[in-house]
Amino acid sequence: MLKPVLKWIDDRTGLISAIDYFFEEEIPASAGWHQVFGSVAMFAFLLQVVTGILMALNYAPTPGEAWESLRYVVTQVTAGSTIRALHHWGASAMIIVVVVHMAQTFLWGAYKKPREATWILGVLLLLLTLAFGLSGYLLAWDNRAYWATVVTTKITALAPGGSILLRVLGTDGNSIGRVTFARFYAAHVTLLPLIMGLLILCHVLLVRRHGVTPAPGDEHKPKKKFFPEQVFRDTIAIFLWCVGLACMVAFVKVPLGHVADPTDTGFIPRPEWYFLFLFQMLKLFQGPLEFFGAIVLPGLAMAALVLMPFIDRGRLVRIRQRTAAITLTALAAIGWTALTATAVATTPRQIEDESLDEPQAWQLIPASQLAGIGAFRAGHCASCHVLGRSLAGPDLLKAVSVKPSDWLMDHFRKPTPDAPESDLPTAQLRALVQLVTKRDDNATEAWRTAPAGPVQGAILYQANQCSTCHTLNGEGGKLGPELNGVRARHDRAWVVGHFSDPEKFSPGSQMPAFDFLSESDIATLTDYVMSIPR
Amino acid sequence: MVNESHTRRSFYINAINVLASLMAAALAIPAAAYLLIRPKGSEDNGLSEVADLSQLTIGKPQEVIYVRKRVDGWHKVTEKASTWLVRTDEHSVTAFNPACTHLACPYHWDGPANHFICPCHGSAFSIDGKVIAGPAPRPLDRYVAKVEGGKILIGFQVDQG
């Protein structure tokens, strides 16, 4: 049944014979495990294409919305976080295998005549792989993406013709916006894949044209077939690469930080791990030397790579005799590792604001109004004012109160002539005035839904007059730092300790010590301020 | 000797096939789930207030334009929508989806003829939504509708027929 169909297809197109021809390739007797990396690299590229297309199906390529759609992918879409992790870690794993492929080719001297063009195409493919990484990095539009790209464009500006390059990237070098984003997106999903696909095709055709590189002595031994033994080795290598990738996907969370915020000065920008060595190297070249470190040195390294077949023109020898190549590779590996390790070691710990949930209404309103909600609940106001209905008292959700605050304060103290005097502290009654006279939709929502813990925190915040110095959700003084997003700047132990001894944690602080508060009050207050998003 | 190389060859081929199938399945399963399973959070569209019950007369359908909130992918949108309301008695109301069940053209109430009529292919529906003429395959679709404190609230999901 199938055979005549296949025969017809082959007869009319030659497709089956072409595949057979590809698999029947003759390879040298020494071919083996060291030559599997090219296939793995090609597989990695194809996997990136598949997962990239899947990502694009749920992605809005504009600043801001890009982040929203990515959050949707990782929190709402089934297997969305898996697909994203495959694409994210797949990129890293592809870079590893491309570099290993290059190192193998270099060590074995496979770039020598007549394979110079194959090697040069390979160097270009390495650069393209890095360009994929760089352009894809921005597309998440979180803080990490934004700041890494700002730095990248600044470095670009140093290059000769930098201003023209910047225009190509759609930026004046000072900020990153819609145009740059569109350029990076277009490069990442149209231009780069197209060029990459074409160059991979040429690379493979050249490998086919010149054959797999033999070892000295192979000319006296009978040749082998590519299929099935070498295909088996390639498949095992691809499978192991996939297992490694699957482990990363399963056990290491892909970060999606806070949406890009150009005003976030608390963020510590760092490039992706494979660019950390460049980042660290830039620290060694300061002042006028910066141009040398950022442009000349990487440029020379790339030129040396491209020209390698013309620098080393000796005859093909066994790998054990290639001591210079082995030394060079080892030195490069040591240098890379040292630079990367230093960069990692000297990076201060970033406290990630990892909450991707939409903020609740109570997280968005001023502390005074949330404290007012506490007063409403503690003062049993709901026995007359039922929220959402007009019974004994008017429905307070219906309209913002226009009563003067004196009237409100008197009413809160003694709601009706025969009601008992309220025992709530004046501060809480004032908070209640704030709530009924100033509330917006969020406060209305919070009125119904705010959990008890944060409400208690807001009452403490109000009672201790934190807002005299600190601004929170748009209300309060400017003497102390704004408390929105404090969770991204400090960890919990810092905030807890800071309450009892501010000087110890931030020298020169003018904040009085709140050491008279009980441990549980400090805990409640800490929970509250650390729950307020930026 | 020939036999041994034959065994090796078939071992290689089997291993290639098994590993390739494993990897294809490992990618195809999450990809299918990603594409085919409905994302979370797309169903939690609440009720929208459309009109006061007192504005409607029993037996006289009325088209109402209202504003509803809807989850649209990664966005929460506030958009205009319309519905045909038919007050059935003192306390209840039927809310029809304003799209003909044939090919979703917007239909209208034909007062003199006392039925809904679709301008596209001539489907006609009685006041309770039943098909009385034309190619429409099923009665008019309805929104879940309830009356609370004199206000008419309708749901987002369409209840077929």
Interface residues (C-beta under 8 A of the other chain):
Chain A: L47 V50 L54 L57 N58 A60 E65 E68 S69 R71 Y72 T75 Q76 V77 T78 A79 G80 T82 I83 L86 P228 E229 V231 F232 T235 I236 I238 F239 C242 A246
Chain B: R8 R9 Y12 I13 A15 I16 L19 A20 L22 M23 A26 L27 P30 A31 A33 Y34 L35 I37 P39 K40 G41 S42 G73 W74 H75
